[in-house]
Amino acid sequence: MRSPGLSAATWRKSSYSNSDGGACVEVCDNFAAVVPVRDSKVPDGPALVVGEGGWSLFVSAVRSGALGA
């Protein structure tokens, strides 16, 4: 999978991030077929780019509690 250019990405904090500054995950919804994910505490750091299907499976597993805490 080729990584998209993320310089113009619009990031939003994941609803699964905690509010005390700990696990802060940001995602970008405006790319076709992929979901970039990054650590909000390191905005200039690397981003993980996941296919839509893989991201959907991951979010479903988190919602169901299958991944644990």
mmCIF file as Biopython writes it, N, C-alpha, C and O atoms, coordinates in Angstrom:
data_model
#
loop_
_atom_site.group_PDB
_atom_site.id
_atom_site.type_symbol
_atom_site.label_atom_id
_atom_site.label_alt_id
_atom_site.label_comp_id
_atom_site.label_asym_id
_atom_site.label_entity_id
_atom_site.label_seq_id
_atom_site.pdbx_PDB_ins_code
_atom_site.Cartn_x
_atom_site.Cartn_y
_atom_site.Cartn_z
_atom_site.occupancy
_atom_site.B_iso_or_equiv
_atom_site.auth_seq_id
_atom_site.auth_asym_id
_atom_site.pdbx_PDB_model_num
ATOM 1   N N  . MET A ? 1  ? 0.850   -1.158 0.000  1.0 0.0 1  A 1 
ATOM 2   C CA . MET A ? 1  ? 0.000   0.000  0.000  1.0 0.0 1  A 1 
ATOM 3   C C  . MET A ? 1  ? 0.906   1.234  0.000  1.0 0.0 1  A 1 
ATOM 4   O O  . MET A ? 1  ? 1.815   1.343  0.823  1.0 0.0 1  A 1 
ATOM 5   N N  . ARG A ? 2  ? 0.660   2.133  -0.899 1.0 0.0 2  A 1 
ATOM 6   C CA . ARG A ? 2  ? 1.431   3.373  -0.968 1.0 0.0 2  A 1 
ATOM 7   C C  . ARG A ? 2  ? 0.874   4.364  0.060  1.0 0.0 2  A 1 
ATOM 8   O O  . ARG A ? 2  ? -0.341  4.526  0.176  1.0 0.0 2  A 1 
ATOM 9   N N  . SER A ? 3  ? 1.750   5.011  0.787  1.0 0.0 3  A 1 
ATOM 10  C CA . SER A ? 3  ? 1.342   5.956  1.817  1.0 0.0 3  A 1 
ATOM 11  C C  . SER A ? 3  ? 0.914   7.277  1.193  1.0 0.0 3  A 1 
ATOM 12  O O  . SER A ? 3  ? 1.621   7.816  0.341  1.0 0.0 3  A 1 
ATOM 13  N N  . PRO A ? 4  ? -0.241  7.808  1.608  1.0 0.0 4  A 1 
ATOM 14  C CA . PRO A ? 4  ? -0.686  9.096  1.070  1.0 0.0 4  A 1 
ATOM 15  C C  . PRO A ? 4  ? 0.124   10.242 1.670  1.0 0.0 4  A 1 
ATOM 16  O O  . PRO A ? 4  ? 0.697   10.096 2.750  1.0 0.0 4  A 1 
ATOM 17  N N  . GLY A ? 5  ? 0.176   11.372 0.984  1.0 0.0 5  A 1 
ATOM 18  C CA . GLY A ? 5  ? 0.796   12.566 1.558  1.0 0.0 5  A 1 
ATOM 19  C C  . GLY A ? 5  ? -0.098  13.095 2.664  1.0 0.0 5  A 1 
ATOM 20  O O  . GLY A ? 5  ? -1.285  13.330 2.442  1.0 0.0 5  A 1 
ATOM 21  N N  . LEU A ? 6  ? 0.448   13.281 3.834  1.0 0.0 6  A 1 
ATOM 22  C CA . LEU A ? 6  ? -0.375  13.658 4.987  1.0 0.0 6  A 1 
ATOM 23  C C  . LEU A ? 6  ? -0.227  15.119 5.387  1.0 0.0 6  A 1 
ATOM 24  O O  . LEU A ? 6  ? -0.747  15.527 6.426  1.0 0.0 6  A 1 
ATOM 25  N N  . SER A ? 7  ? 0.470   15.908 4.587  1.0 0.0 7  A 1 
ATOM 26  C CA . SER A ? 7  ? 0.707   17.307 4.961  1.0 0.0 7  A 1 
ATOM 27  C C  . SER A ? 7  ? -0.587  18.114 5.047  1.0 0.0 7  A 1 
ATOM 28  O O  . SER A ? 7  ? -0.654  19.071 5.818  1.0 0.0 7  A 1 
ATOM 29  N N  . ALA A ? 8  ? -1.601  17.761 4.287  1.0 0.0 8  A 1 
ATOM 30  C CA . ALA A ? 8  ? -2.874  18.488 4.306  1.0 0.0 8  A 1 
ATOM 31  C C  . ALA A ? 8  ? -3.961  17.713 5.061  1.0 0.0 8  A 1 
ATOM 32  O O  . ALA A ? 8  ? -5.145  18.029 4.944  1.0 0.0 8  A 1 
ATOM 33  N N  . ALA A ? 9  ? -3.560  16.707 5.828  1.0 0.0 9  A 1 
ATOM 34  C CA . ALA A ? 9  ? -4.532  15.876 6.540  1.0 0.0 9  A 1 
ATOM 35  C C  . ALA A ? 9  ? -5.263  16.678 7.612  1.0 0.0 9  A 1 
ATOM 36  O O  . ALA A ? 9  ? -4.681  17.559 8.246  1.0 0.0 9  A 1 
ATOM 37  N N  . THR A ? 10 ? -6.525  16.370 7.806  1.0 0.0 10 A 1 
ATOM 38  C CA . THR A ? 10 ? -7.326  16.944 8.882  1.0 0.0 10 A 1 
ATOM 39  C C  . THR A ? 10 ? -7.497  15.859 9.931  1.0 0.0 10 A 1 
ATOM 40  O O  . THR A ? 10 ? -8.204  14.876 9.709  1.0 0.0 10 A 1 
ATOM 41  N N  . TRP A ? 11 ? -6.853  16.040 11.069 1.0 0.0 11 A 1 
ATOM 42  C CA . TRP A ? 11 ? -6.841  15.031 12.125 1.0 0.0 11 A 1 
ATOM 43  C C  . TRP A ? 11 ? -7.930  15.311 13.149 1.0 0.0 11 A 1 
ATOM 44  O O  . TRP A ? 11 ? -8.297  16.462 13.384 1.0 0.0 11 A 1 
ATOM 45  N N  . ARG A ? 12 ? -8.443  14.243 13.754 1.0 0.0 12 A 1 
ATOM 46  C CA . ARG A ? 12 ? -9.389  14.373 14.867 1.0 0.0 12 A 1 
ATOM 47  C C  . ARG A ? 12 ? -8.991  13.361 15.933 1.0 0.0 12 A 1 
ATOM 48  O O  . ARG A ? 12 ? -8.499  12.275 15.628 1.0 0.0 12 A 1 
ATOM 49  N N  . LYS A ? 13 ? -9.211  13.734 17.173 1.0 0.0 13 A 1 
ATOM 50  C CA . LYS A ? 13 ? -8.884  12.832 18.274 1.0 0.0 13 A 1 
ATOM 51  C C  . LYS A ? 13 ? -9.896  11.691 18.302 1.0 0.0 13 A 1 
ATOM 52  O O  . LYS A ? 13 ? -11.102 11.922 18.218 1.0 0.0 13 A 1 
ATOM 53  N N  . SER A ? 14 ? -9.414  10.494 18.416 1.0 0.0 14 A 1 
ATOM 54  C CA . SER A ? 14 ? -10.288 9.330  18.487 1.0 0.0 14 A 1 
ATOM 55  C C  . SER A ? 14 ? -11.144 9.381  19.738 1.0 0.0 14 A 1 
ATOM 56  O O  . SER A ? 14 ? -10.689 9.826  20.792 1.0 0.0 14 A 1 
ATOM 57  N N  . SER A ? 15 ? -12.374 8.930  19.622 1.0 0.0 15 A 1 
ATOM 58  C CA . SER A ? 15 ? -13.259 8.877  20.783 1.0 0.0 15 A 1 
ATOM 59  C C  . SER A ? 15 ? -12.767 7.850  21.801 1.0 0.0 15 A 1 
ATOM 60  O O  . SER A ? 15 ? -13.246 7.834  22.934 1.0 0.0 15 A 1 
ATOM 61  N N  . TYR A ? 16 ? -11.824 6.998  21.419 1.0 0.0 16 A 1 
ATOM 62  C CA . TYR A ? 16 ? -11.275 5.997  22.322 1.0 0.0 16 A 1 
ATOM 63  C C  . TYR A ? 16 ? -10.046 6.507  23.076 1.0 0.0 16 A 1 
ATOM 64  O O  . TYR A ? 16 ? -9.504  5.796  23.922 1.0 0.0 16 A 1 
ATOM 65  N N  . SER A ? 17 ? -9.607  7.720  22.781 1.0 0.0 17 A 1 
ATOM 66  C CA . SER A ? 17 ? -8.496  8.314  23.531 1.0 0.0 17 A 1 
ATOM 67  C C  . SER A ? 17 ? -9.004  8.750  24.892 1.0 0.0 17 A 1 
ATOM 68  O O  . SER A ? 17 ? -10.158 9.153  25.034 1.0 0.0 17 A 1 
ATOM 69  N N  . ASN A ? 18 ? -8.132  8.668  25.901 1.0 0.0 18 A 1 
ATOM 70  C CA . ASN A ? 18 ? -8.592  9.128  27.212 1.0 0.0 18 A 1 
ATOM 71  C C  . ASN A ? 18 ? -8.388  10.632 27.323 1.0 0.0 18 A 1 
ATOM 72  O O  . ASN A ? 18 ? -7.649  11.223 26.536 1.0 0.0 18 A 1 
ATOM 73  N N  . SER A ? 19 ? -9.033  11.239 28.283 1.0 0.0 19 A 1 
ATOM 74  C CA . SER A ? 19 ? -9.031  12.697 28.383 1.0 0.0 19 A 1 
ATOM 75  C C  . SER A ? 19 ? -7.953  13.251 29.301 1.0 0.0 19 A 1 
ATOM 76  O O  . SER A ? 19 ? -7.866  14.467 29.469 1.0 0.0 19 A 1 
ATOM 77  N N  . ASP A ? 20 ? -7.132  12.402 29.900 1.0 0.0 20 A 1 
ATOM 78  C CA . ASP A ? 20 ? -6.125  12.903 30.835 1.0 0.0 20 A 1 
ATOM 79  C C  . ASP A ? 20 ? -4.741  13.068 30.221 1.0 0.0 20 A 1 
ATOM 80  O O  . ASP A ? 20 ? -3.754  13.193 30.945 1.0 0.0 20 A 1 
ATOM 81  N N  . GLY A ? 21 ? -4.661  13.068 28.889 1.0 0.0 21 A 1 
ATOM 82  C CA . GLY A ? 21 ? -3.381  13.289 28.230 1.0 0.0 21 A 1 
ATOM 83  C C  . GLY A ? 21 ? -2.563  12.024 28.046 1.0 0.0 21 A 1 
ATOM 84  O O  . GLY A ? 21 ? -1.406  12.103 27.633 1.0 0.0 21 A 1 
ATOM 85  N N  . GLY A ? 22 ? -3.118  10.880 28.334 1.0 0.0 22 A 1 
ATOM 86  C CA . GLY A ? 22 ? -2.394  9.616  28.202 1.0 0.0 22 A 1 
ATOM 87  C C  . GLY A ? 22 ? -2.425  9.086  26.787 1.0 0.0 22 A 1 
ATOM 88  O O  . GLY A ? 22 ? -1.681  9.562  25.930 1.0 0.0 22 A 1 
ATOM 89  N N  . ALA A ? 23 ? -3.262  8.121  26.534 1.0 0.0 23 A 1 
ATOM 90  C CA . ALA A ? 23 ? -3.344  7.458  25.236 1.0 0.0 23 A 1 
ATOM 91  C C  . ALA A ? 23 ? -4.128  8.321  24.257 1.0 0.0 23 A 1 
ATOM 92  O O  . ALA A ? 23 ? -5.348  8.192  24.152 1.0 0.0 23 A 1 
ATOM 93  N N  . CYS A ? 24 ? -3.443  9.188  23.550 1.0 0.0 24 A 1 
ATOM 94  C CA . CYS A ? 24 ? -4.094  10.121 22.633 1.0 0.0 24 A 1 
ATOM 95  C C  . CYS A ? 24 ? -3.848  9.698  21.189 1.0 0.0 24 A 1 
ATOM 96  O O  . CYS A ? 24 ? -2.747  9.862  20.663 1.0 0.0 24 A 1 
ATOM 97  N N  . VAL A ? 25 ? -4.850  9.171  20.575 1.0 0.0 25 A 1 
ATOM 98  C CA . VAL A ? 25 ? -4.756  8.704  19.201 1.0 0.0 25 A 1 
ATOM 99  C C  . VAL A ? 25 ? -5.573  9.633  18.320 1.0 0.0 25 A 1 
ATOM 100 O O  . VAL A ? 25 ? -6.711  9.970  18.646 1.0 0.0 25 A 1 
ATOM 101 N N  . GLU A ? 26 ? -4.986  10.047 17.196 1.0 0.0 26 A 1 
ATOM 102 C CA . GLU A ? 26 ? -5.709  10.850 16.222 1.0 0.0 26 A 1 
ATOM 103 C C  . GLU A ? 26 ? -5.833  10.056 14.928 1.0 0.0 26 A 1 
ATOM 104 O O  . GLU A ? 26 ? -4.934  9.306  14.549 1.0 0.0 26 A 1 
ATOM 105 N N  . VAL A ? 27 ? -6.967  10.238 14.260 1.0 0.0 27 A 1 
ATOM 106 C CA . VAL A ? 27 ? -7.208  9.589  12.978 1.0 0.0 27 A 1 
ATOM 107 C C  . VAL A ? 27 ? -7.601  10.645 11.953 1.0 0.0 27 A 1 
ATOM 108 O O  . VAL A ? 27 ? -8.011  11.753 12.298 1.0 0.0 27 A 1 
ATOM 109 N N  . CYS A ? 28 ? -7.467  10.279 10.713 1.0 0.0 28 A 1 
ATOM 110 C CA . CYS A ? 28 ? -7.819  11.171 9.615  1.0 0.0 28 A 1 
ATOM 111 C C  . CYS A ? 28 ? -8.845  10.447 8.751  1.0 0.0 28 A 1 
ATOM 112 O O  . CYS A ? 28 ? -8.598  9.339  8.276  1.0 0.0 28 A 1 
ATOM 113 N N  . ASP A ? 29 ? -9.990  11.080 8.555  1.0 0.0 29 A 1 
ATOM 114 C CA . ASP A ? 29 ? -11.093 10.433 7.833  1.0 0.0 29 A 1 
ATOM 115 C C  . ASP A ? 29 ? -11.207 10.819 6.360  1.0 0.0 29 A 1 
ATOM 116 O O  . ASP A ? 29 ? -12.064 10.287 5.654  1.0 0.0 29 A 1 
ATOM 117 N N  . ASN A ? 30 ? -10.368 11.724 5.886  1.0 0.0 30 A 1 
ATOM 118 C CA . ASN A ? 30 ? -10.602 12.251 4.538  1.0 0.0 30 A 1 
ATOM 119 C C  . ASN A ? 30 ? -9.720  11.641 3.450  1.0 0.0 30 A 1 
ATOM 120 O O  . ASN A ? 30 ? -9.387  12.318 2.477  1.0 0.0 30 A 1 
ATOM 121 N N  . PHE A ? 31 ? -9.342  10.378 3.600  1.0 0.0 31 A 1 
ATOM 122 C CA . PHE A ? 31 ? -8.599  9.665  2.559  1.0 0.0 31 A 1 
ATOM 123 C C  . PHE A ? 31 ? -9.415  8.470  2.099  1.0 0.0 31 A 1 
ATOM 124 O O  . PHE A ? 31 ? -10.029 7.780  2.913  1.0 0.0 31 A 1 
ATOM 125 N N  . ALA A ? 32 ? -9.420  8.228  0.813  1.0 0.0 32 A 1 
ATOM 126 C CA . ALA A ? 32 ? -10.149 7.083  0.272  1.0 0.0 32 A 1 
ATOM 127 C C  . ALA A ? 32 ? -9.342  5.806  0.504  1.0 0.0 32 A 1 
ATOM 128 O O  . ALA A ? 32 ? -8.151  5.761  0.193  1.0 0.0 32 A 1 
ATOM 129 N N  . ALA A ? 33 ? -9.962  4.800  1.031  1.0 0.0 33 A 1 
ATOM 130 C CA . ALA A ? 33 ? -9.437  3.441  1.181  1.0 0.0 33 A 1 
ATOM 131 C C  . ALA A ? 33 ? -8.415  3.252  2.302  1.0 0.0 33 A 1 
ATOM 132 O O  . ALA A ? 33 ? -8.030  2.114  2.575  1.0 0.0 33 A 1 
ATOM 133 N N  . VAL A ? 34 ? -7.960  4.318  2.962  1.0 0.0 34 A 1 
ATOM 134 C CA . VAL A ? 34 ? -7.005  4.174  4.051  1.0 0.0 34 A 1 
ATOM 135 C C  . VAL A ? 34 ? -7.381  5.086  5.218  1.0 0.0 34 A 1 
ATOM 136 O O  . VAL A ? 34 ? -8.086  6.080  5.042  1.0 0.0 34 A 1 
ATOM 137 N N  . VAL A ? 35 ? -6.901  4.733  6.409  1.0 0.0 35 A 1 
ATOM 138 C CA . VAL A ? 35 ? -7.116  5.547  7.605  1.0 0.0 35 A 1 
ATOM 139 C C  . VAL A ? 35 ? -5.755  5.787  8.259  1.0 0.0 35 A 1 
ATOM 140 O O  . VAL A ? 35 ? -5.201  4.874  8.872  1.0 0.0 35 A 1 
ATOM 141 N N  . PRO A ? 36 ? -5.211  6.993  8.141  1.0 0.0 36 A 1 
ATOM 142 C CA . PRO A ? 36 ? -3.975  7.314  8.853  1.0 0.0 36 A 1 
ATOM 143 C C  . PRO A ? 36 ? -4.254  7.477  10.351 1.0 0.0 36 A 1 
ATOM 144 O O  . PRO A ? 36 ? -5.291  8.016  10.739 1.0 0.0 36 A 1 
ATOM 145 N N  . VAL A ? 37 ? -3.327  7.010  11.183 1.0 0.0 37 A 1 
ATOM 146 C CA . VAL A ? 37 ? -3.450  7.061  12.635 1.0 0.0 37 A 1 
ATOM 147 C C  . VAL A ? 37 ? -2.121  7.572  13.187 1.0 0.0 37 A 1 
ATOM 148 O O  . VAL A ? 37 ? -1.058  7.165  12.718 1.0 0.0 37 A 1 
ATOM 149 N N  . ARG A ? 38 ? -2.174  8.465  14.187 1.0 0.0 38 A 1 
ATOM 150 C CA . ARG A ? 38 ? -0.933  8.964  14.783 1.0 0.0 38 A 1 
ATOM 151 C C  . ARG A ? 38 ? -1.122  9.242  16.269 1.0 0.0 38 A 1 
ATOM 152 O O  . ARG A ? 38 ? -2.244  9.282  16.773 1.0 0.0 38 A 1 
ATOM 153 N N  . ASP A ? 39 ? -0.014  9.429  16.948 1.0 0.0 39 A 1 
ATOM 154 C CA . ASP A ? 39 ? 0.007   9.812  18.356 1.0 0.0 39 A 1 
ATOM 155 C C  . ASP A ? 39 ? -0.119  11.327 18.409 1.0 0.0 39 A 1 
ATOM 156 O O  . ASP A ? 39 ? 0.736   12.030 17.871 1.0 0.0 39 A 1 
ATOM 157 N N  . SER A ? 40 ? -1.160  11.843 19.040 1.0 0.0 40 A 1 
ATOM 158 C CA . SER A ? 40 ? -1.384  13.291 19.058 1.0 0.0 40 A 1 
ATOM 159 C C  . SER A ? 40 ? -0.297  14.045 19.813 1.0 0.0 40 A 1 
ATOM 160 O O  . SER A ? 40 ? -0.118  15.245 19.605 1.0 0.0 40 A 1 
ATOM 161 N N  . LYS A ? 41 ? 0.431   13.353 20.687 1.0 0.0 41 A 1 
ATOM 162 C CA . LYS A ? 41 ? 1.502   14.008 21.432 1.0 0.0 41 A 1 
ATOM 163 C C  . LYS A ? 41 ? 2.749   14.209 20.567 1.0 0.0 41 A 1 
ATOM 164 O O  . LYS A ? 41 ? 3.657   14.945 20.950 1.0 0.0 41 A 1 
ATOM 165 N N  . VAL A ? 42 ? 2.793   13.557 19.404 1.0 0.0 42 A 1 
ATOM 166 C CA . VAL A ? 42 ? 3.940   13.664 18.487 1.0 0.0 42 A 1 
ATOM 167 C C  . VAL A ? 42 ? 3.404   13.941 17.077 1.0 0.0 42 A 1 
ATOM 168 O O  . VAL A ? 42 ? 3.533   13.091 16.195 1.0 0.0 42 A 1 
ATOM 169 N N  . PRO A ? 43 ? 2.807   15.115 16.854 1.0 0.0 43 A 1 
ATOM 170 C CA . PRO A ? 43 ? 2.152   15.391 15.570 1.0 0.0 43 A 1 
ATOM 171 C C  . PRO A ? 43 ? 3.091   15.375 14.361 1.0 0.0 43 A 1 
ATOM 172 O O  . PRO A ? 43 ? 2.642   15.149 13.238 1.0 0.0 43 A 1 
ATOM 173 N N  . ASP A ? 44 ? 4.369   15.608 14.573 1.0 0.0 44 A 1 
ATOM 174 C CA . ASP A ? 44 ? 5.321   15.552 13.456 1.0 0.0 44 A 1 
ATOM 175 C C  . ASP A ? 44 ? 5.977   14.189 13.322 1.0 0.0 44 A 1 
ATOM 176 O O  . ASP A ? 44 ? 6.838   13.987 12.465 1.0 0.0 44 A 1 
ATOM 177 N N  . GLY A ? 45 ? 5.571   13.258 14.168 1.0 0.0 45 A 1 
ATOM 178 C CA . GLY A ? 45 ? 6.128   11.913 14.135 1.0 0.0 45 A 1 
ATOM 179 C C  . GLY A ? 45 ? 5.461   11.066 13.054 1.0 0.0 45 A 1 
ATOM 180 O O  . GLY A ? 45 ? 4.685   11.576 12.245 1.0 0.0 45 A 1 
ATOM 181 N N  . PRO A ? 46 ? 5.763   9.794  13.046 1.0 0.0 46 A 1 
ATOM 182 C CA . PRO A ? 46 ? 5.214   8.906  12.018 1.0 0.0 46 A 1 
ATOM 183 C C  . PRO A ? 46 ? 3.717   8.662  12.201 1.0 0.0 46 A 1 
ATOM 184 O O  . PRO A ? 46 ? 3.176   8.801  13.298 1.0 0.0 46 A 1 
ATOM 185 N N  . ALA A ? 47 ? 3.072   8.298  11.113 1.0 0.0 47 A 1 
ATOM 186 C CA . ALA A ? 47 ? 1.662   7.910  11.145 1.0 0.0 47 A 1 
ATOM 187 C C  . ALA A ? 47 ? 1.561   6.489  10.604 1.0 0.0 47 A 1 
ATOM 188 O O  . ALA A ? 47 ? 2.264   6.120  9.663  1.0 0.0 47 A 1 
ATOM 189 N N  . LEU A ? 48 ? 0.705   5.722  11.191 1.0 0.0 48 A 1 
ATOM 190 C CA . LEU A ? 48 ? 0.414   4.377  10.714 1.0 0.0 48 A 1 
ATOM 191 C C  . LEU A ? 48 ? -0.742  4.504  9.734  1.0 0.0 48 A 1 
ATOM 192 O O  . LEU A ? 48 ? -1.766  5.101  10.064 1.0 0.0 48 A 1 
ATOM 193 N N  . VAL A ? 49 ? -0.595  3.954  8.535  1.0 0.0 49 A 1 
ATOM 194 C CA . VAL A ? 49 ? -1.656  4.031  7.528  1.0 0.0 49 A 1 
ATOM 195 C C  . VAL A ? 49 ? -2.245  2.633  7.373  1.0 0.0 49 A 1 
ATOM 196 O O  . VAL A ? 49 ? -1.561  1.694  6.963  1.0 0.0 49 A 1 
ATOM 197 N N  . VAL A ? 50 ? -3.538  2.516  7.712  1.0 0.0 50 A 1 
ATOM 198 C CA . VAL A ? 50 ? -4.223  1.233  7.745  1.0 0.0 50 A 1 
ATOM 199 C C  . VAL A ? 50 ? -5.308  1.217  6.671  1.0 0.0 50 A 1 
ATOM 200 O O  . VAL A ? 50 ? -5.971  2.228  6.445  1.0 0.0 50 A 1 
ATOM 201 N N  . GLY A ? 51 ? -5.488  0.088  6.016  1.0 0.0 51 A 1 
ATOM 202 C CA . GLY A ? 51 ? -6.576  -0.050 5.051  1.0 0.0 51 A 1 
ATOM 203 C C  . GLY A ? 51 ? -7.926  0.068  5.739  1.0 0.0 51 A 1 
ATOM 204 O O  . GLY A ? 51 ? -8.058  -0.269 6.916  1.0 0.0 51 A 1 
ATOM 205 N N  . GLU A ? 52 ? -8.936  0.548  5.005  1.0 0.0 52 A 1 
ATOM 206 C CA . GLU A ? 52 ? -10.281 0.725  5.579  1.0 0.0 52 A 1 
ATOM 207 C C  . GLU A ? 52 ? -10.809 -0.532 6.251  1.0 0.0 52 A 1 
ATOM 208 O O  . GLU A ? 52 ? -11.352 -0.481 7.355  1.0 0.0 52 A 1 
ATOM 209 N N  . GLY A ? 53 ? -10.641 -1.670 5.566  1.0 0.0 53 A 1 
ATOM 210 C CA . GLY A ? 53 ? -11.146 -2.932 6.112  1.0 0.0 53 A 1 
ATOM 211 C C  . GLY A ? 53 ? -10.467 -3.313 7.409  1.0 0.0 53 A 1 
ATOM 212 O O  . GLY A ? 53 ? -11.125 -3.748 8.355  1.0 0.0 53 A 1 
ATOM 213 N N  . GLY A ? 54 ? -9.146  -3.153 7.461  1.0 0.0 54 A 1 
ATOM 214 C CA . GLY A ? 54 ? -8.403  -3.458 8.681  1.0 0.0 54 A 1 
ATOM 215 C C  . GLY A ? 54 ? -8.784  -2.540 9.815  1.0 0.0 54 A 1 
ATOM 216 O O  . GLY A ? 54 ? -8.908  -2.979 10.958 1.0 0.0 54 A 1 
ATOM 217 N N  . TRP A ? 55 ? -8.973  -1.259 9.511  1.0 0.0 55 A 1 
ATOM 218 C CA . TRP A ? 55 ? -9.374  -0.295 10.539 1.0 0.0 55 A 1 
ATOM 219 C C  . TRP A ? 55 ? -10.758 -0.636 11.083 1.0 0.0 55 A 1 
ATOM 220 O O  . TRP A ? 55 ? -10.986 -0.587 12.292 1.0 0.0 55 A 1 
ATOM 221 N N  . SER A ? 56 ? -11.668 -0.978 10.197 1.0 0.0 56 A 1 
ATOM 222 C CA . SER A ? 56 ? -13.021 -1.336 10.612 1.0 0.0 56 A 1 
ATOM 223 C C  . SER A ? 56 ? -13.001 -2.557 11.547 1.0 0.0 56 A 1 
ATOM 224 O O  . SER A ? 56 ? -13.704 -2.581 12.557 1.0 0.0 56 A 1 
ATOM 225 N N  . LEU A ? 57 ? -12.197 -3.562 11.202 1.0 0.0 57 A 1 
ATOM 226 C CA . LEU A ? 57 ? -12.076 -4.748 12.059 1.0 0.0 57 A 1 
ATOM 227 C C  . LEU A ? 57 ? -11.471 -4.396 13.414 1.0 0.0 57 A 1 
ATOM 228 O O  . LEU A ? 57 ? -11.919 -4.900 14.444 1.0 0.0 57 A 1 
ATOM 229 N N  . PHE A ? 58 ? -10.457 -3.533 13.417 1.0 0.0 58 A 1 
ATOM 230 C CA . PHE A ? 58 ? -9.820  -3.110 14.656 1.0 0.0 58 A 1 
ATOM 231 C C  . PHE A ? 58 ? -10.815 -2.381 15.556 1.0 0.0 58 A 1 
ATOM 232 O O  . PHE A ? 58 ? -10.917 -2.695 16.742 1.0 0.0 58 A 1 
ATOM 233 N N  . VAL A ? 59 ? -11.549 -1.413 15.008 1.0 0.0 59 A 1 
ATOM 234 C CA . VAL A ? 59 ? -12.520 -0.650 15.797 1.0 0.0 59 A 1 
ATOM 235 C C  . VAL A ? 59 ? -13.608 -1.571 16.332 1.0 0.0 59 A 1 
ATOM 236 O O  . VAL A ? 59 ? -14.033 -1.419 17.477 1.0 0.0 59 A 1 
ATOM 237 N N  . SER A ? 60 ? -14.065 -2.523 15.525 1.0 0.0 60 A 1 
ATOM 238 C CA . SER A ? 60 ? -15.075 -3.483 15.993 1.0 0.0 60 A 1 
ATOM 239 C C  . SER A ? 60 ? -14.548 -4.314 17.149 1.0 0.0 60 A 1 
ATOM 240 O O  . SER A ? 60 ? -15.277 -4.587 18.103 1.0 0.0 60 A 1 
ATOM 241 N N  . ALA A ? 61 ? -13.290 -4.717 17.069 1.0 0.0 61 A 1 
ATOM 242 C CA . ALA A ? 61 ? -12.693 -5.509 18.156 1.0 0.0 61 A 1 
ATOM 243 C C  . ALA A ? 61 ? -12.568 -4.676 19.431 1.0 0.0 61 A 1 
ATOM 244 O O  . ALA A ? 61 ? -12.808 -5.185 20.526 1.0 0.0 61 A 1 
ATOM 245 N N  . VAL A ? 62 ? -12.196 -3.404 19.300 1.0 0.0 62 A 1 
ATOM 246 C CA . VAL A ? 62 ? -12.105 -2.523 20.471 1.0 0.0 62 A 1 
ATOM 247 C C  . VAL A ? 62 ? -13.482 -2.355 21.096 1.0 0.0 62 A 1 
ATOM 248 O O  . VAL A ? 62 ? -13.628 -2.453 22.315 1.0 0.0 62 A 1 
ATOM 249 N N  . ARG A ? 63 ? -14.483 -2.104 20.275 1.0 0.0 63 A 1 
ATOM 250 C CA . ARG A ? 63 ? -15.848 -1.908 20.795 1.0 0.0 63 A 1 
ATOM 251 C C  . ARG A ? 63 ? -16.362 -3.136 21.533 1.0 0.0 63 A 1 
ATOM 252 O O  . ARG A ? 63 ? -17.053 -3.018 22.545 1.0 0.0 63 A 1 
ATOM 253 N N  . SER A ? 64 ? -16.024 -4.310 21.023 1.0 0.0 64 A 1 
ATOM 254 C CA . SER A ? 64 ? -16.528 -5.545 21.623 1.0 0.0 64 A 1 
ATOM 255 C C  . SER A ? 64 ? -15.724 -5.978 22.841 1.0 0.0 64 A 1 
ATOM 256 O O  . SER A ? 64 ? -16.130 -6.880 23.573 1.0 0.0 64 A 1 
ATOM 257 N N  . GLY A ? 65 ? -14.581 -5.330 23.052 1.0 0.0 65 A 1 
ATOM 258 C CA . GLY A ? 65 ? -13.739 -5.704 24.183 1.0 0.0 65 A 1 
ATOM 259 C C  . GLY A ? 65 ? -12.815 -6.872 23.873 1.0 0.0 65 A 1 
ATOM 260 O O  . GLY A ? 65 ? -12.148 -7.381 24.774 1.0 0.0 65 A 1 
ATOM 261 N N  . ALA A ? 66 ? -12.762 -7.306 22.623 1.0 0.0 66 A 1 
ATOM 262 C CA . ALA A ? 66 ? -11.965 -8.460 22.236 1.0 0.0 66 A 1 
ATOM 263 C C  . ALA A ? 66 ? -10.469 -8.228 22.381 1.0 0.0 66 A 1 
ATOM 264 O O  . ALA A ? 66 ? -9.709  -9.190 22.486 1.0 0.0 66 A 1 
ATOM 265 N N  . LEU A ? 67 ? -10.030 -6.974 22.389 1.0 0.0 67 A 1 
ATOM 266 C CA . LEU A ? 67 ? -8.593  -6.680 22.487 1.0 0.0 67 A 1 
ATOM 267 C C  . LEU A ? 67 ? -8.138  -6.489 23.917 1.0 0.0 67 A 1 
ATOM 268 O O  . LEU A ? 67 ? -6.937  -6.417 24.178 1.0 0.0 67 A 1 
ATOM 269 N N  . GLY A ? 68 ? -9.061  -6.406 24.838 1.0 0.0 68 A 1 
ATOM 270 C CA . GLY A ? 68 ? -8.691  -6.181 26.234 1.0 0.0 68 A 1 
ATOM 271 C C  . GLY A ? 68 ? -8.309  -4.741 26.481 1.0 0.0 68 A 1 
ATOM 272 O O  . GLY A ? 68 ? -8.411  -3.897 25.591 1.0 0.0 68 A 1 
ATOM 273 N N  . ALA A ? 69 ? -7.878  -4.472 27.666 1.0 0.0 69 A 1 
ATOM 274 C CA . ALA A ? 69 ? -7.504  -3.092 28.000 1.0 0.0 69 A 1 
ATOM 275 C C  . ALA A ? 69 ? -6.048  -3.006 28.359 1.0 0.0 69 A 1 
ATOM 276 O O  . ALA A ? 69 ? -5.551  -1.924 28.669 1.0 0.0 69 A 1 
#
